[in-house]
Amino acid sequence: MKNIDVPMLLLALLVIIMFSGVSFAIALRSIWFILLFLILGFGTMGYGLSLKRKRKSDA
């Protein structure tokens, strides 16, 4: 059984929370919150992908 990479798991959960925040912002009909959560979600996801790529190149 493989070990769980806790920091990457938490980062993935944060991305899921950000995109859930987009749905909440849509329910509120607030364009500013929609844009905020979209930018934060894609930014966090991009950061996680860059960390994963850096880890693969180091290994």
N, CA and C of each residue as an Amber inpcrd file, in Angstrom:
protein
   177
   0.8410000  -1.1800000   0.0000000   0.0000000   0.0000000   0.0000000
   0.8860000   1.2440000   0.0000000   0.5310000   2.2030000  -0.8210000
   1.3300000   3.4220000  -0.9260000   1.0300000   4.3770000   0.2240000
   2.0400000   5.1720000   0.5650000   1.8430000   6.2050000   1.5870000
   1.0510000   7.3600000   0.9960000   0.2420000   7.9790000   1.8220000
  -0.5590000   9.1200000   1.3860000   0.2800000  10.3830000   1.5070000
   0.3150000  11.1620000   0.4330000   1.0380000  12.4330000   0.4200000
   0.0930000  13.5060000   0.9680000   0.1920000  13.7570000   2.2610000
  -0.7550000  14.6270000   2.9630000  -0.7530000  16.0650000   2.4300000
   0.4010000  16.7070000   2.1820000   0.3440000  18.0860000   1.6750000
  -0.3600000  18.1940000   0.3180000  -0.1210000  17.2320000  -0.5670000
  -0.7890000  17.2740000  -1.8670000  -2.2870000  16.9850000  -1.7290000
  -2.6470000  16.1160000  -0.7810000  -4.0540000  15.8400000  -0.5240000
  -4.7600000  17.0880000  -0.0170000  -4.1220000  17.8120000   0.8860000
  -4.7140000  19.0470000   1.4070000  -4.8300000  20.1120000   0.3190000
  -3.8440000  20.1590000  -0.5680000  -3.8950000  21.1080000  -1.6800000
  -5.0460000  20.7650000  -2.6290000  -5.2500000  19.4770000  -2.8790000
  -6.3490000  19.0480000  -3.7340000  -7.6990000  19.3610000  -3.0850000
  -7.7990000  19.1640000  -1.7820000  -9.0390000  19.5010000  -1.0790000
  -9.3010000  21.0110000  -1.1180000  -8.2480000  21.8040000  -1.0420000
  -8.3980000  23.2550000  -1.1280000  -8.9300000  23.6650000  -2.4990000
  -8.4510000  23.0130000  -3.5560000  -8.9530000  23.3010000  -4.9020000
 -10.4330000  22.9450000  -4.9960000 -10.8260000  21.8060000  -4.4370000
 -12.2350000  21.4060000  -4.4580000 -13.0870000  22.4190000  -3.7000000
 -12.5930000  22.9070000  -2.5780000 -13.3280000  23.9070000  -1.7960000
 -13.4780000  25.2090000  -2.5890000 -12.4310000  25.5950000  -3.3040000
 -12.4990000  26.8230000  -4.1110000 -13.5600000  26.7070000  -5.2090000
 -13.6020000  25.5660000  -5.8870000 -14.5920000  25.4110000  -6.9420000
 -16.0010000  25.2200000  -6.3710000 -16.1100000  24.6990000  -5.1570000
 -17.4090000  24.6640000  -4.4850000 -17.8300000  26.0830000  -4.1150000
 -16.8540000  26.9160000  -3.8060000 -17.1350000  28.3240000  -3.5220000
 -17.6950000  29.0380000  -4.7390000 -17.2740000  28.6120000  -5.9340000
 -17.8390000  29.1840000  -7.1650000 -19.3300000  28.8850000  -7.2340000
 -19.7060000  27.6460000  -6.9070000 -21.1370000  27.3110000  -6.9540000
 -21.9200000  28.0880000  -5.8980000 -21.3180000  28.2980000  -4.7480000
 -21.9690000  29.1080000  -3.7160000 -22.1240000  30.5530000  -4.1930000
 -21.0910000  31.0790000  -4.8510000 -21.1490000  32.4480000  -5.3620000
 -22.1880000  32.5820000  -6.4740000 -22.3500000  31.5380000  -7.2700000
 -23.3910000  31.5610000  -8.3000000 -24.7610000  31.6250000  -7.6360000
 -24.9290000  30.8840000  -6.5460000 -26.2010000  30.9150000  -5.8190000
 -26.4730000  32.3060000  -5.2540000 -25.4160000  33.0030000  -4.8490000
 -25.5710000  34.3670000  -4.3380000 -25.7120000  35.3930000  -5.4580000
 -25.3990000  34.9820000  -6.6920000 -25.4150000  35.8520000  -7.8690000
 -24.4490000  37.0290000  -7.7070000 -23.2710000  36.7160000  -7.1840000
 -22.2470000  37.7310000  -6.9790000 -21.0970000  37.4730000  -7.9440000
 -20.9860000  38.3210000  -8.9490000 -19.9560000  38.1300000  -9.9650000
 -18.5660000  38.2570000  -9.3810000 -18.3970000  39.1040000  -8.3580000
 -17.0770000  39.3080000  -7.7650000 -16.6010000  38.0650000  -7.0190000
 -17.5100000  37.4180000  -6.2900000 -17.1330000  36.1790000  -5.6050000
 -16.8970000  35.0550000  -6.6020000 -17.6610000  35.0210000  -7.6840000
 -17.4480000  34.0060000  -8.7200000 -16.0510000  34.1470000  -9.3000000
 -15.6850000  35.3590000  -9.6620000 -14.3540000  35.5890000 -10.2310000
 -13.2470000  35.2970000  -9.2140000 -13.4690000  35.7060000  -7.9680000
 -12.4770000  35.4760000  -6.9280000 -12.2080000  33.9880000  -6.7400000
 -13.2810000  33.1960000  -6.5810000 -13.1020000  31.7660000  -6.3530000
 -12.5570000  31.0560000  -7.5920000 -12.9170000  31.5080000  -8.7720000
 -12.3570000  30.9120000  -9.9890000 -10.8560000  31.1570000 -10.0830000
 -10.4480000  32.3980000  -9.8380000  -9.0260000  32.7270000  -9.9080000
  -8.2460000  31.9740000  -8.8320000  -8.7870000  31.9310000  -7.6150000
  -8.1110000  31.2010000  -6.5390000  -8.0490000  29.7050000  -6.8240000
  -9.1240000  29.1480000  -7.3840000  -9.1500000  27.7230000  -7.6930000
  -8.1450000  27.3510000  -8.7570000  -8.1260000  28.1140000  -9.8610000
  -7.1710000  27.8090000 -10.9260000  -5.7380000  28.1030000 -10.4920000
  -5.5490000  29.1340000  -9.6930000  -4.2110000  29.4400000  -9.1950000
  -3.6830000  28.3490000  -8.2820000  -4.5230000  27.8610000  -7.3870000
  -4.1240000  26.7870000  -6.4860000  -3.8490000  25.4960000  -7.2600000
  -4.6880000  25.2190000  -8.2570000  -4.4870000  24.0230000  -9.0660000
  -3.1840000  24.1250000  -9.8630000  -2.8990000  25.2830000 -10.4090000
  -1.6510000  25.4800000 -11.1350000  -0.4400000  25.3230000 -10.2330000
  -0.5440000  25.8260000  -9.0140000   0.5470000  25.6740000  -8.0470000
   0.7790000  24.2010000  -7.7230000  -0.2980000  23.4540000  -7.5330000
  -0.1730000  22.0250000  -7.2500000   0.4300000  21.2570000  -8.4110000
   0.0380000  21.5970000  -9.6280000   0.6050000  20.9290000 -10.8030000
   2.0860000  21.2550000 -10.9590000   2.4650000  22.4950000 -10.6620000
   3.8860000  22.8480000 -10.7590000   4.7020000  22.1150000  -9.6950000
   4.1410000  21.9450000  -8.4840000   4.8350000  21.1740000  -7.4540000
   4.9990000  19.7230000  -7.8740000   3.9660000  19.1610000  -8.4650000
   4.0290000  17.7650000  -8.9080000   5.0820000  17.5950000  -9.9970000
   5.1300000  18.5300000 -10.9470000   6.1140000  18.4620000 -12.0170000
   7.5280000  18.5990000 -11.4600000   7.6990000  19.4880000 -10.4500000
   9.0140000  19.6840000  -9.8460000   9.4560000  18.4160000  -9.1070000
   8.5120000  17.7630000  -8.4310000   8.8360000  16.5300000  -7.7080000
   9.2230000  15.4030000  -8.6690000   8.5400000  15.3290000  -9.8260000
   8.8650000  14.2920000 -10.8140000  10.2510000  14.5130000 -11.3960000
  10.6170000  15.7720000 -11.6500000  11.9150000  16.0440000 -12.2520000
  13.0540000  15.8220000 -11.2490000  12.7830000  15.9970000  -9.9630000
  13.7960000  15.7770000  -8.9330000  14.0340000  14.2880000  -8.6820000
  13.0170000  13.4890000  -8.8900000  13.1310000  12.0520000  -8.5910000
  13.8610000  11.2770000  -9.6380000
